[in-house]
Amino acid sequence: MKGKVAAAKNLLIGVLALALGGCAAAVVGGAVTGAALVHDRRSAGTVIDDQDILIRAITMREQDERLNQQANVNIDVYNLQVLLTGQAENMQVVEEFRQRVAAIPRVRNVFNEVTVGAESTWSEATADAYLTSRVNIALFDVDLEGFDPTRVEVTSSLGSVYLMGLLTPTEADAVTEAVRFVSGVKRVVKLFEYIDQ
C-alpha cells in the first residue's frame, strides 16, 4: 500500500511539474490578483513591472534568430532582477542578449547563469520541471513562524536550483538548508535580497 501511495504522490508531483512549466506564460497573460499580492513582499507596482520586463525580454529572445540558433535561454524575473539560465554554444551571443535585457527600463540586475554546452534534452527539461516542483513542495516543510513558501521563486537548470525572493536572513538560511536535501539537487544558488528580521 505504501508503494502505491508513494507512486501516486510522485505521479501527482510530475503532473504538477508539467502543468507549472507554463506558469510564467499564464502569469504574463493574466492580471495581477489581490489574492497573489496578499502574500507577496513586492509592491503591486513591482509585480506589474516584473511582468512587463519578462514580456519584453521574451520578445527580445524570440526575435533574436542568432540567439535562438546558438543558445537555449530561459528567463525569470523577480523584484526587477532578471535570471538567465540554459545552455549556449556561443557565450558571446548570450552576453549581447544580457546587455540588451539590462537596458530594459527598471531592470536593476541581470544574473547570467547560462552555461556552455548542448541544449538540454526533453528528459533533462522534464527532470528540471519535476525538481522545481519538488523544491517548491519541500519549502512547505520550512518550520519558521510566519514563513510563506510562495515568497520564494524557484528555477532549476540541469540540477542547479536558483532561489530568488525577499527574505530575512533566517528565512534564507532555512530555505537553503531545506533545498540542499531535496533529491536531485546538485547545486543551490542563492539570489535572495535580504530584508530586516
N, C-alpha and C positions, 0 to 999 in steps of 0.2 A: 504493500500500500504506500509506504514512504516513497518508493521509487516512482510510483505513478504520480504522486503529488509533486515530487521534485521535477519530473518530466513536464508536467502541466505548467508548473511555475516557470521553467525555462522556456517553454513554448510561448507563454504569455509575454515574457520579457523580450523574446525575439520578435514577436509581432509588434510590441510597443516600440522596439528599436526601429523597425522598418517604418512604422507609422510616424515616429518622431523625426525621421530623416527629412521629412518635408515641412517640418515646423517653421523653419526660417521663412519659407515662401508663404506659409499661412499667416505668419505674424506680419510680414511685409504687406500682404494684401488686405489685412484686417485692420479694424480700428483699435486704438488703444482702449481697453476696457477698464472701468473703475475697479473691478474685482482684481485685475492683474496689478494695478497700481497700489492697491492697499498694502501688498507685501513688498513692493519694490522700493529700495532706498534711493533710486534715481528719481529726479523730479519728472513730472509728466512731460515737460518740455524736452528733457534729455532723452526720454524714451522715444519720443517722436523724432528727435534729431538722430538718434541711433538708427531708426528705421530708414530715415532719409539717406543717411550715409551708406547703409547697406544697399539700398536700391541703386544709388549712384555707383558704388564700387562694383556691384554685379553687372550693371550696364556697361561700365568700362571693360570689365573682363570679357563679357560676351562679344563686344565689338573689336577686341584685340585678337586678330587672326594669328599673329605671330606667337602671342602668349598661349593661345589655345592649342597651337601645333606643338609647342615645346614644353608645356607645363600643365599641371592639373592643380589649380589653386582654389582652395576653399576660403570663404570669408566669414568672419564672425565680428560683430560689433557690440561693445558694451561700454557704456559711460564715455562715449566719444573716443574710444580707443579701438583700433582695428587689429584683429589677429588674422594673419595669413598662414594657412597650413597646406600641406600637399607635397607634391613631388615635381621636380623640373629637371630637364636635361641641360638647360641653359639658365644659369642663375642671373645672368645679365638682364634677360628679358623680365625676370621676376623683380629684380631691383628697379627697373624702369617702371614697372607697374606699381611697386610700392611707393615710389616717388609721386606718381600721379594720384594715388589714393591719399597720400599725406597732404596733398594740395586741396582736397575736398574741404569746403568750408566747415569749420567746427571740429575737424579731426585733431585730437591732441597728440596722438602717438600711433605708430603702426609697428606691430611686432611681426617681423618676418621670420616665421618658423618653417618655411618651405625647405625641404631637403633635396639634395641632388640624388636622383635615382629614377627608375622606371615608374610610370604611373601605377598607382595601386590597382590591384585586380578587383573584380567584383566581390570575391570572397573576402579580401582584405577590407574593402569598404564596408561590407556587411558586418565583419568582425568588429570594426571600429564603432559602427552604429550600436551594435549589441553591447560593446564595452561602455559606451557613453550611457546607455540605459541602465546598466548595472551600477555604474558610479552614481548616477542620479538616485537610484534606489538606496544605495549604501548611505547616502547623505541623510536619509531619514532616520538613520541609527545614531547620528551625532547627538550625544546627550548633553546639551547645554540649554539652560533656561533661556527662552526667547529666541532660540536659533531657528531660522526659517531656511530650509534647504533650497527653496526656489530662488533664493538670492545668489546662488552660485551658478554661473554659466559654465557648462562643461563641454569640451570639444576633444575628440580623440582622433589621432592620426598615427597609424601603424603602431599602436600600443602606447604611444605617448599621450598622456592626458593633460590638457591645458585647462587651468581653472582661473576664471575671472569673476570679479564681484566686489562689492563694497562691504568689507567685513572688519570686525575688530581683530586685533592680533590673536586673541584667544580663539575666536571662531576660525580664523585662518589655520591656526595650528591644529585644531581638532578636525577640520575638514581634510587637511593634508594627511593627517595620520589615518583617517578612515579610508581615504582613497588609495593610500600606499598598499593596503592589504586586500584590495579587490583583485580577484584572479584575472590575469591577463594584462595588468598594468605593468608596463616596462619602465616608465619614467613619469614623474609628476612635475609639471612646470607651473609654478605659481605666478600668476599675473594679477594678483589682488591689488586693490587700492585699500589702504587701511583707514578706518575711522576710529574715533575715540571709543573707549570701552563704555 
